[in-house]
Structure formats: C-alpha cells, structure tokens
Amino acid sequence: MDEPYYDVINKLYVENGQYYNVQNDLKLSEGQFERYHKKGILMIISYVESRA
C-alpha cells in the first residue's frame, strides 16, 4: 500500500491514533483524509478477498 493510504491506515489502526489528530498530523483536509481512509480500507478488503 502506497502513501498516503498507508500513513492514514497505519496511524489510525496500528498506532491507534484519534481520527482528528491523524488528519492534522498528516496535514490533510477533511475531504482528502476521508478519501484516503476509504480507499485504504477498500485496498485492504480487495487484498484479503484476493487471498481467499
């Protein structure tokens, strides 16, 4: 997974960062952050389904 998708997912789910803090740390607008978050999750789902 490439940046910035990796950064968003890693900071939220591995480092257990708070949504607002992660958005601010990465200096993303709310819209950008939500798009990266959604696409990152979809990339993980696609990967898991391809391995099944």
N, C-alpha and C positions, 0 to 999 in steps of 0.2 A: 504494500500500500504506500503510495507516494504522499509527500507533504502536499498540502496542509491537512489532508484527510487523516493521516497517521497521527499528527500532532493533536488534533481535536479528539480523536477516539482514545488515544493513549492518556492524555491529560484527564479526560472525563472518567474513563472506566478502569484504567490501570492505576493511575495516581489518585483516583477518587476526588478530582477537583470539582469545585462547585461551578455550575453552568456559567453564571455571570463572571466569575473570576477567570475561568478559562478563556472566555470570549475577550475579556480585557487584556489578559496576558498575551494573547496572540494578536492583539490589536486589529480585530475583525469587527465589521459592522454586524448588527444583529442578523441581517439577511444573509450575509456571507457565511457567518458562523452556522446558521441553520442549514444552509445548502451543503456545506462541508460535512456537517454532522450527519445529515440524512444520506448523502452519497457514501460516506464512510460505512455507515450501517448497512446500506444496500450492497456494498462491495463485500463485506463480511458474510452476509446472507448468501450471496452468489458463490463465494468461495466454499462455504460449508455445503451448500447444495450440490456443488460440482464434485465434492469428495464423497458424497453418499452413494 
